[in-house]
């Protein structure tokens, strides 16, 4: 019940401007997605199922394709690193920077670096790290966190952005999107030129060719590599596809599902550092493959979640997400996909986020829009069962009250005495709930059923007397 209470409070107390921004933007994206898929594909479900099969094949054969990818990258002059967790991945980045005597980093949008908290780590170690995606940059200067996989500031509007830019000295207050974008462009352009290292993620990694694919609408990934001498790509091990020809399928469904575009403005294919024939570009390239719990997910009955290509469509269509925004989920990955993935890869174990799978109506809309056909509702049910099982196990070990219950239930006289107190159930729970703030919010929209028991034994006793 705890998460439901938390989300009720979050939804009730959320700023109306935030709810309006989240609901309006997510609704528009889902509408654009449906429109372009119906125009471009005779049967979009066939494409979704095909993409799902490609990704499922990849994760079922992940060791093979990871080895192939390492071989291909090495052949292309890329240095490959393996990180068991976020701390190791961050340390690899820091070690590369120290070896290069680098102090300044520009970073394009990457959920996996949000997962490892890379930017705070680098800043703590004396580095200047700047987010260059416009949404991520606004989150950074506001000391905020992203609330959407694709649209980090879906919870903000242009008035809030204008105030943030004015506060940071980027220019006078404005609500005009073009003006605000130009302010950021002027500010960030010098950051690109001054940076020593450019850090990106990767939307896809091709095992066959050792090529990464990066898609953006702002070009910040391209700028992050243009003037820097070192390019570091941090990638989750599940981002692989077997062949170059698979990219045609994956890119077509990613952009349509994510932003309702046939293709994003910038689509880059990067095979390694610059070669002699190239005048510009990074002199060295590193790829960091991050596990961070993914191997455990692969070994579980929820491995299908590793198909996810981070399009955000399931967030946009989810009625719970639309009312609460991503911050209600208390994790890097929000929405339906986060309700499955976040508890499974949480560094503190499953239990602290075991309630997230309950943040769903199980309406099935998330699976209907998923471009790789992940059975998210089924996975949520499996995790609910996992949470219930582990909760019961903890209760059997840590709750001595069950001994008292067993004694009462095995003694007819004690049990009968207890039943006479049944009517107290009509007021005791309500009195207890009224003490807890989150429970008070819960009671505003719910009523406990009235206790009507306690008369059966009296009725049966009178019935027996009548027959005598």
C-alpha positions, -999 to +999 in steps of 0.1 A: +000+000+000+029+023+007+036+032-030+000+038-037-001+062-007+031+079-019+017+084-055-017+096-042+001+123-022+024+131-051-005+134-075-026+154-050+002+179-041+018+181-075+021+216-090-008+221-115+017+235-140+037+203-137+007+181-142-004+202-172+031+199-188+034+162-183-001+153-194-002+176-224+032+166-237+028+129-233-007+129-248+006+148-279+035+123-283+012+093-283-011+110-308+018+117-332+031+082-328-003+066-337-007+089-367+027+083-382+026+046-377-008+043-393+005+063-423+038+045-428+030+008-420+002-013-433+004-032-400+026-017-373+021-047-350+040-069-375+069-045-373+068-044-335+068-081-332+097-084-357+117-059-337+109-077-305+121-110-320+154-094-330+160-080-296+149-112-278+173-132-300+201-108-291+196-110-253+192-148-255+226-149-272+242-119-254+276-135-245+282-144-281+273-109-294+293-091-267+324-111-276+318-103-313+313-066-305+346-064-285+364-080-314+349-056-339+356-025-318+392-036-312+397-041-350+384-005-354+409+010-330+384+013-301+395+005-265+368-016-248+362-016-211+339-038-189+323-024-158+304-046-133+286-016-117+282+021-119+311+029-095+335+009-117+322+026-149+326+061-134+361+052-122+371+041-157+360+075-171+380+093-144+411+072-151+409+079-188+406+116-181+435+116-157+457+098-183+448+124-208+453+153-183+417+163-191+397+185-168+366+195-189+339+172-202+309+178-224+282+151-223+253+143-245+221+128-233+225+093-218+203+074-194+230+050-185+252+078-172+222+090-152+220+055-138+257+057-127+254+094-115+285+102-136+283+139-136+281+143-098+310+118-096+332+138-120+324+171-103+333+156-069+366+147-084+374+182-096+362+179-132+340+203-150+312+183-165+285+199-186+253+184-199+247+195-235+212+182-242+190+212-236+167+194-212+195+177-193+213+211-191+182+227-175+179+198-151+216+202-142+215+240-135+183+235-115+197+208-093+168+186-105+166+151-120+150+140-153+114+129-151+112+112-185+135+089-205+134+110-237+121+144-225+140+151-193+121+183-185+086+172-194+076+184-160+087+220-167+073+247-190+089+276-208+082+301-180+102+279-155+130+276-181+130+314-186+134+320-149+163+294-147+182+310-176+178+345-161+190+332-127+221+316-143+229+348-163+223+333-198+201+364-207+171+384-197+138+366-189+120+353-219+092+328-226+100+325-263+113+290-271+135+302-299+151+329-278+157+304-249+173+280-273+196+306-287+207+315-252+216+279-245+233+276-279+256+306-272+265+294-238+271+258-247+291+265-279+321+276-260+318+246-237+322+224-267+353+242-279+369+242-245+363+205-236+389+178-235+366+148-235+332+141-251+310+115-235+280+099-251+257+069-247+246+048-276+211+039-288+224+008-305+257-011-308+262-034-338+281-065-329+290-073-366+307-041-374+317-025-341+296+005-349+275+026-324+244+045-335+234+077-318+202+097-325+195+132-313+174+161-324+198+188-312+231+176-326+247+178-292+263+143-295+280+154-327+292+186-311+305+167-281+329+148-304+337+176-329+364+194-310+374+170-283+404+146-285+388+117-267+354+102-271+339+079-244+307+060-250+291+043-219+266+016-230+244-009-212+253-045-223+217-050-236+220-023-263+234-047-289+219-057-323+236-084-343+239-068-378+241-034-395+209-042-414+190-045-381+196-008-376+171+000-404+143-017-384+153-004-350+158+032-360+125+034-379+105+023-348+126+042-323+120+076-337+083+070-345+076+056-311+096+082-292+088+115-309+065+108-338+092+114-363+101+092-393+138+098-384+155+121-359+173+152-371+208+138-364+215+101-368+252+092-364+271+059-370+305+059-353+330+031-359+360+044-340+385+073-337+394+094-366+417+079-393+445+096-412+423+108-439+401+128-415+412+162-404+389+165-374+375+141-348+386+124-316+420+108-316+409+080-294+376+063-286+366+042-256+335+021-251+325+011-216+301-018-214+281-016-182+264-045-165+251-030-133+226-058-126+217-066-161+232-101-159+209-108-130+179-096-150+190-118-179+189-148-155+155-139-142+120-145-156+118-108-165+146-109-191+122-095-217+126-060-202+162-060-216+146-056-251+138-020-242+152+006-266+144+036-243+117+052-265+095+064-237+063+054-254+051+034-224+055+065-201+036+087-225+006+064-226+005+053-189-024+069-170-004+067-137+027+084-151+006+111-167-009+121-134+023+119-113+053+125-136+085+105-133+097+118-100+070+098-081+089+066-091+119+074-069+143+059-095+163+068-127+139+049-149+102+059-144+069+047-158+060+012-167+095+002-179+110+016-148+085-002-126+100-034-140+137-025-145+144-002-115+137-028-088+157-054-106+189-034-110+186-014-078+220-015-061+203-020-027+184-050-038+148-057-049+130-049-016+134-011-015+116-007-048+095-038-047+064-016-045+070+000-079+052-028-099+020-018-080+021+016-097+001+003-126-036-003-135-025-032-157-045-017-185-020-030-211-015+003-229+022+001-223+026-032-242+003-019-270+027+010-278+060-008-270+080-009-303+097-041-293+065-057-279+077-062-243+049-079-222+052-053-195+019-061-177+030-098-174+063-087-160+046-064-135+025-093-123+056-115-119+073-088-099+042-083-077+043-120-069+080-118-062+075-089-039+046-107-021+067-138-017+097-120-003+074-099+020+059-131+034+093-146+040+104-116+059+072-115+079+076-152+089+111-145+102+107-110+117+071-108+129+066-125+164+029-115+162+021-145+142+027-167+173+000-148+191-023-152+161-017-189+160-025-192+197-057-173+194-068-192+162-062-226+179-082-218+211-120-217+206-126-198+238-100-171+230-113-169+194-150-164+206-139-137+230-121-119+202-151-120+179-171-100+205-147-072+198-154-073+160-174-041+160-143-022+171-129-028+136-153+000+124-134+027+143-099+014+154-084+013+118-097+047+110-083+061+142-049+046+134-050+057+098-058+093+108-025+096+126-004+089+095-004+118+070-001+096+039-030+075+052-052+106+057-047+113+020-056+077+012-089+080+032-100+110+012-109+088-018-115+055+000-136+040+027-129+009+047-159-016+045-181-017+076-176-047+098-209-067+099-198-100+114-202-114+149-238-126+147-234-160+130-228-179+163-257-163+180-280-171+150-268-207+149-274-211+186-309-198+184-316-220+154-305-251+173-328-241+202-357-238+178-352-272+164-351-287+199 
